[in-house]
């Protein structure tokens, strides 16, 4: 899978929970926490990104079941 596909999968998984704000949210998380351009993330970046997204989504969503479901989607991205 190429890097662009990982980025698209991450955005797609997050859109389910944040709607159209997901791409902007993901871009900021990647740039700030990973220090790289969003389109350049690799498979190895997903676990670290998952940690930061878990904390951030927890603040935004407040429903632990929703956050757990989102994190499960990130696990599936890494397994692909």
C-alpha positions in Angstrom: 0.0 0.0 0.0 1.4 3.4 -0.8 1.7 6.3 1.7 -1.2 8.2 0.2 -3.5 5.3 0.8 -2.6 5.3 4.5 -3.4 9.0 4.7 -6.8 8.4 3.0 -7.6 5.5 5.2 -6.8 7.5 8.4 -9.0 10.4 7.2 -11.8 8.0 6.1 -11.8 6.3 9.5 -11.9 9.7 11.3 -14.6 11.1 9.0 -17.1 8.6 10.5 -16.7 10.3 13.9 -15.9 13.9 13.0 -17.6 14.3 9.6 -16.1 16.9 7.2 -13.8 18.3 9.9 -11.8 15.1 10.0 -9.3 15.9 7.3 -8.3 19.2 8.9 -8.2 17.5 12.3 -6.0 14.7 11.0 -3.7 17.1 9.1 -3.1 19.1 12.3 -2.5 16.0 14.4 0.1 14.6 11.8 1.9 17.9 11.4 2.1 18.7 15.1 2.6 15.2 16.6 4.5 13.5 13.9 6.2 16.5 12.4 5.6 15.6 8.8 3.4 16.4 5.9 0.1 14.4 6.1 0.5 12.8 2.8 3.8 11.3 3.8 2.7 9.1 6.7 3.7 5.5 6.5 2.4 2.4 8.1 4.9 2.7 11.0 3.4 6.1 11.8 -0.1 4.8 12.5 0.5 3.5 16.0 1.9 6.8 17.2 -0.8 8.7 15.4 -3.4 6.4 17.0 -2.1 7.4 20.5 -2.5 11.1 19.8 -5.8 10.7 18.1 -7.2 8.6 21.1 -6.4 11.5 23.5 -7.7 14.2 21.1 -10.9 12.3 20.2 -11.5 11.5 23.8 -11.7 15.3 24.5 -13.9 15.9 21.5 -16.3 13.0 21.7 -16.5 12.1 25.4 -18.0 8.7 24.6 -15.4 6.0 25.4 -17.2 3.4 23.2 -16.9 5.8 20.2 -13.2 6.4 20.9 -12.6 2.6 21.2 -14.4 2.0 17.9 -12.2 4.6 16.2 -9.1 3.1 17.7 -10.1 -0.3 16.4 -10.4 1.2 12.9 -6.8 2.4 13.2 -5.7 -1.1 14.2 -7.3 -2.4 11.1 -5.4 0.1 9.0 -2.1 -1.2 10.4 -3.0 -4.8 9.8 -3.8 -4.3 6.1 
